[in-house]
Amino acid sequence: MDRPNPGGRAAVFVPRADGDPAVIEAFRKGSGMVGFGNHDGSLMVYFENNKFNDSSLHAWQNKVFKAYDRMVKGFPTVNKISCDAGNVEQVGFIEGPEILVRNMDALTDWLVRSGAADSAPEGPNIHA
C-alpha cells in the first residue's frame, strides 16, 4: 500500500492476456510496469513503453527502472493508470537498483505477445 519512497520496494507487473482490452492497450511495446496498492483495492501502475524509441530504453529492465524512478520521485507523467488488479499479474519486485523476477514465464509471455522478446532480461536477478 502507498507509494514507496526512493529505494523502497514495489511490485513489478505484466498485463494479463485476459485483462480489460482498454487497460491492456495502454501497456504496449513490452512496457516495464511497477506499482503499488491503493486503499480502494485497485492498483496504481506506472509504466514505460518507450513511445519515442529511445535506444537506452530498449531493454525491458531499463523501462522498469525508468517507471520506478518516476513513481518513487512522484514525477508528473501520463504513463500511469489506476486499474483493477485483475488486469495485471505480479511477476516480481523492484527495490532501488535491483529487480527480482519470480515468474519469468509470465514475463517472457508478455514480451513475446507485445513483439518485444529481444528486450527480455538474461535472468531473474537484475542489477542497474
ROMI-736073 format. One record per residue (C-alpha): z, y, x. Coordinates in Angstrom, 2 decimals, padded with zeros to 5 digits. Layout:
<sites>
+---------+---------+---------+
:       Z :       Y :       X :
+---------+---------+---------+
:       Z :       Y :       X :
...
+---------+---------+---------+
</sites>
This chain:
<sites>
+---------+---------+---------+
:       Z :       Y :       X :
+---------+---------+---------+
:  000.00 :  000.00 :  000.00 :
: -000.75 :  003.55 :  001.04 :
: -002.97 :  004.86 :  003.79 :
: -001.84 :  003.60 :  007.21 :
: -001.04 :  006.03 :  010.00 :
: -003.26 :  006.11 :  013.10 :
: -002.74 :  002.82 :  014.92 :
: -001.38 :  001.22 :  011.75 :
: -002.58 : -001.99 :  010.15 :
: -005.26 : -002.06 :  007.45 :
: -007.33 : -004.72 :  005.74 :
: -010.97 : -005.43 :  006.65 :
: -013.24 : -006.33 :  003.74 :
: -016.70 : -007.58 :  002.87 :
: -018.29 : -007.31 : -000.58 :
: -018.18 : -010.40 : -002.78 :
: -021.61 : -011.68 : -003.76 :
: -020.45 : -011.77 : -007.40 :
: -018.95 : -008.26 : -007.37 :
: -019.96 : -005.37 : -009.63 :
: -023.55 : -004.51 : -008.61 :
: -022.85 : -000.77 : -008.77 :
: -019.98 : -001.15 : -006.30 :
: -021.83 : -003.57 : -004.05 :
: -024.80 : -001.18 : -003.83 :
: -022.56 :  001.38 : -002.07 :
: -021.96 : -001.12 :  000.72 :
: -025.29 : -001.66 :  002.44 :
: -026.73 : -002.30 :  005.88 :
: -023.83 : -004.57 :  006.85 :
: -021.22 : -001.90 :  006.22 :
: -017.93 : -002.05 :  008.07 :
: -015.19 : -001.73 :  005.44 :
: -011.45 : -001.10 :  005.72 :
: -008.85 : -000.14 :  003.19 :
: -005.50 : -000.30 :  001.52 :
: -004.00 : -000.91 : -001.90 :
: -003.47 :  001.83 : -004.47 :
: -000.40 :  001.92 : -006.70 :
: -002.51 :  001.03 : -009.76 :
: -003.61 : -002.28 : -008.18 :
: -007.06 : -001.08 : -007.14 :
: -008.20 : -000.75 : -003.54 :
: -009.26 :  002.33 : -001.60 :
: -012.10 :  001.20 :  000.64 :
: -013.53 :  003.34 :  003.43 :
: -016.86 :  002.18 :  004.79 :
: -019.51 :  002.99 :  007.35 :
: -023.06 :  001.91 :  006.62 :
: -024.85 :  003.76 :  009.42 :
: -027.04 :  005.65 :  006.97 :
: -028.65 :  007.65 :  009.78 :
: -029.34 :  004.66 :  012.09 :
: -027.15 :  005.84 :  014.96 :
: -027.64 :  003.23 :  017.72 :
: -023.94 :  003.42 :  018.65 :
: -023.10 :  002.15 :  015.15 :
: -025.41 : -000.86 :  015.14 :
: -022.65 : -003.41 :  015.80 :
: -020.57 : -004.31 :  012.75 :
: -017.29 : -003.76 :  014.61 :
: -018.33 : -000.21 :  015.56 :
: -018.84 :  000.53 :  011.87 :
: -015.38 : -000.87 :  011.13 :
: -013.77 :  001.28 :  013.85 :
: -015.58 :  004.38 :  012.52 :
: -014.43 :  003.74 :  008.93 :
: -010.88 :  003.05 :  010.15 :
: -010.80 :  006.31 :  012.13 :
: -011.89 :  008.30 :  009.06 :
: -009.31 :  006.55 :  006.91 :
: -006.24 :  006.93 :  009.12 :
: -007.05 :  010.54 :  010.00 :
: -007.82 :  011.48 :  006.40 :
: -011.20 :  012.98 :  007.28 :
: -013.30 :  014.12 :  004.33 :
: -016.05 :  011.61 :  003.57 :
: -018.31 :  010.38 :  000.81 :
: -018.04 :  006.90 :  002.33 :
: -015.03 :  005.77 :  000.35 :
: -014.59 :  004.14 : -003.01 :
: -011.70 :  003.12 : -005.21 :
: -012.55 : -000.23 : -006.75 :
: -011.15 : -003.35 : -008.34 :
: -010.01 : -005.87 : -005.74 :
: -012.35 : -008.46 : -007.27 :
: -015.34 : -006.66 : -005.74 :
: -014.36 : -007.35 : -002.14 :
: -012.95 : -010.16 : -000.05 :
: -010.48 : -009.54 :  002.75 :
: -011.78 : -011.11 :  005.96 :
: -009.23 : -009.79 :  008.42 :
: -007.14 : -006.94 :  009.73 :
: -007.59 : -003.91 :  011.94 :
: -004.74 : -002.36 :  013.86 :
: -005.67 :  000.53 :  016.13 :
: -008.23 : -000.73 :  018.67 :
: -008.12 : -004.37 :  017.57 :
: -009.80 : -006.32 :  014.79 :
: -008.81 : -009.86 :  013.88 :
: -011.34 : -011.61 :  011.65 :
: -009.73 : -014.51 :  009.82 :
: -012.75 : -015.51 :  007.76 :
: -015.85 : -015.48 :  009.98 :
: -017.84 : -017.48 :  007.40 :
: -017.46 : -014.74 :  004.77 :
: -018.28 : -012.04 :  007.32 :
: -021.35 : -013.91 :  008.53 :
: -022.49 : -014.47 :  004.93 :
: -022.17 : -010.72 :  004.20 :
: -024.13 : -009.73 :  007.30 :
: -026.88 : -012.25 :  006.54 :
: -027.07 : -011.10 :  002.87 :
: -027.41 : -007.49 :  003.98 :
: -030.03 : -008.15 :  006.66 :
: -027.66 : -007.27 :  009.49 :
: -026.96 : -010.68 :  011.06 :
: -027.79 : -009.27 :  014.50 :
: -024.81 : -006.89 :  014.23 :
: -022.22 : -009.71 :  014.00 :
: -019.35 : -009.85 :  016.48 :
: -019.29 : -012.64 :  019.06 :
: -015.94 : -013.91 :  017.85 :
: -012.92 : -013.21 :  015.65 :
: -010.87 : -011.21 :  018.19 :
: -012.43 : -007.81 :  018.77 :
: -011.13 : -005.03 :  021.02 :
: -012.52 : -001.50 :  021.20 :
+---------+---------+---------+
</sites>
